[in-house]
């Protein structure tokens, strides 16, 4: 009874299992103990008792051997859980493209930068614009590690939308805890949290905090390395939210992901000469530095659908073309259009990155299947629907706002606080600047946004200028408004610019901690330029 109760209280389930070897040990210890007690008391003639014990051991030992062989296959082990993590990671990582069209893009410079940073830091935040290739770079790096005996646990946004850590472990089919599994693995171990900036669900961030704590991230001896990806514009906000969860990010290294340069794109241009033609077009060359947009264009050219790129002036125009050519087509084109928008709307309204397939009628499921076949949507084993890329999610909401312009105030009133709607609003503002030589519609939209959510909502249109691939032309259009003495627009614009185009100075953060200053206070006051955004703005101010 003592051994049964003792085993039942073990935290490791494998220690609760009675094997024949364990039974033999228990009986031998009992026998030795009893004989010692009998000898001490002067008792003799224990032969019959020993015979009973040995015959019982023989009888039950055979049964236990059979039971042991049967149960052993379903008991959790480190090896089984390592394989579960590998399968989960392979499934998630498989959806991340490292090809443009059919041409592999190795991104050697950025992969080497990440590898060098990982050699000297336990936690890396890889930042960059949407579609710049952050996930692909991390994929290449971790696949190399895994081929050398490493273990990568790759969690995307939807993976974290669970009630707690136990639910995540269950979904990943882990029998043991993350701590046990990672601690036992002999090779290099990496935890990747891809697109954490797009997670706004409170319990999901609490889950992240619990996971990092269980893996001792932030301690002197972490059980694995950590890589997080985030859009540059959202990193400061994400950092604040992580601090609110009492996650120590003080030693995390922030690494900026650079755009692919001409040398990296040369094999693609050699293979698809029309891409070189587009890249040499000064009006749209910067647009295809967004690798997801470049992939869409290259895939269409390869399939014989050469896009009319003279209409491409910014991401908004590419989104319009993509929606027309790849969503509103086929037998179910109207249904595809409607359902894609509904999925994007629901996810933004609920601050989720996934929608359940069970929320749709059977005829709608057929349409969703066509979008999955076209790699616009992805459906996992738990019937959760996600967009294949965050650009598609943003474009679905942009499409909605285009159709709701006559009733925008009413539609956005309850939605303006959701960050997942903000990028769609920026795209709408960018489109108005692309299509009009005057600012009447743009100014009207700014006034409408201000009436809905105040200056912070109106300033989303200023953000659209900063993040546009057509910033120079947009600034030229806005020049008179910005420099007008009667307007505060330039001050507001530069305030937004400095918020997005600078990053907290890590050296000042360390110095601040040494004298007891609050991280958030130091991060707000001491910053350094994120140079990607500066040249065009500096040129505009200089002129």
Steps between C-alpha positions, in 0.01 A plus 500: 500500500786736586662446158169548314426829677858617455498423126160664448636828634788519249487801262660293223235261369767248397591453868144391580529185290575170678743286303613150582844632585347750742282230660804275548686787666206577731462135608875453552512812715199376697655157539832638619326735740282222640793263543698768680204563731450125564870452574494791740201351681647148505231360269576201271329277239419767233548251215129454438452877480787534255353224285162678493662827398706342224204307355285816510775695326526236231123490446445873485832576335388332178178701500690821566742425216205474260345818641834680480540414134146615425506827692854603415399596146251762621706646783655841428873514440746771410554341160128496418458863606806610300341340194165668575670840517689431176178400323317806631784727390527336156126547447515869595827576325390329178260789431782757499635555151870545436442518124398789277295336229703181458841653582652436842611819676773405751529841676855409606588844638200517732527134604866555594409812697242301693742212557767735636249675726380165637857402582530785749139548619240266644202697367464680165214717374513510119311807379412627152208595282223260402612282210871577539586134565547476878333161536685358199836604649418336833378190315831464312700552819304250712485236227879510495512456877252212486705324231790510748304328776314802635142531623282792392156569642329740257188676626298728275231743608215247499703248701493740793125558494446240772361531851822398674832320465344159570266547201795583275687190619191289435452642149863424422449144636764539770482258792770676699546867585690742274761531774564124515505458122743786432719425800556141385588577137876485433516727191449873436145601596304795363156639576358713214195720556413630155289815464458563872416865426166391353392327820268726700311235693575546874510127590733435205761742636460345846565162337818644343612624842439156653682326216805727522504454877484120473792504254695738727530764225653804664686298763871434504449148365211496249393160368496630142560800276209728412417670166201731468390671178313829495423779259725801566204733546348280769807405703483789749137425577574128530792571734267697730245217501771245583616716791140517620512119522818538710713341228859618532613613153802694624754263343315440174690610192295686237617422147372691195429286193626676189328494164631258239761678291553486124767229526262271688229556239732448200426124459128582496549778244709268283228236515209743450626798293171685546584530870816691405287729288273567800796545736653763269178699493565785743129544573446145628849359561478560875164321515646161410744521790200359682578136428144379542383746236794398281404133545140572395617685188764238410253212544250670271764567234611136519138392450467724194305778673728800458355777719449850368759649731450852371206510745726402792591808699475367858384201701138616471506464122659153525232399751227611259657308212554188714141500621362540150724237339528237773199532727213618278536223243362157423155352548465627858659841450237704690490250781882494515506880522236509776640217710860625485380840623287344774793296629723809508226701670433238767865454584556875543183546703591213733875583507570147380714364218281195444133426436333163548385318189201381706359855493413463130222320313580198284466692172735769635752231597523403132588857409754517783654185353561679169681781686707240681590336168615840371717539813313810616376321811646223711296252708680302770416164661276668757291666223634847574509732198782750459617712209814361338673836549419798719489718185195308381326562833573874475385510138170330587426777751617767255247358254227535763584865570489577128145366487393679822616853423147641495438369852855504635428678830228254597705199390829597668353649817523173696811381315741794506676374815588166341864514379418243232289761321769768503705373208188481282426865587855592402458321167177692437675830571787404270259413221336844520841668462588267211184569305441871549697812415313696765459423868129550547408134545809432714424798726136398521603149607731646763212709641271197506762293683554779751125511569508124567816459707667837550843606376653157556257354244549789256877464524477151350492685167832664587638156579398387151742755352788372715447134408408550135721385214391829340603728788680755284194572281268504799717757678504712186119498494482587870775762494278807521288349776803394701689830487198727542547728802134448587538123514638276773522215253880508466551475876257209516664334199851528647374375836362187335814463292728509804282246679531249214841587355696473824572213739586492873874534560611170665806662660287766666254233616783320679629824646150593615453166676828542682365811671146365550321677213188351345554327162198663337617847608850444361365343178283805437778751559816341359467367146707452187398525131358206308671620183270326252243778525724806524649595158176609328377691806834677547506593132150644524588705810822622340322620187 
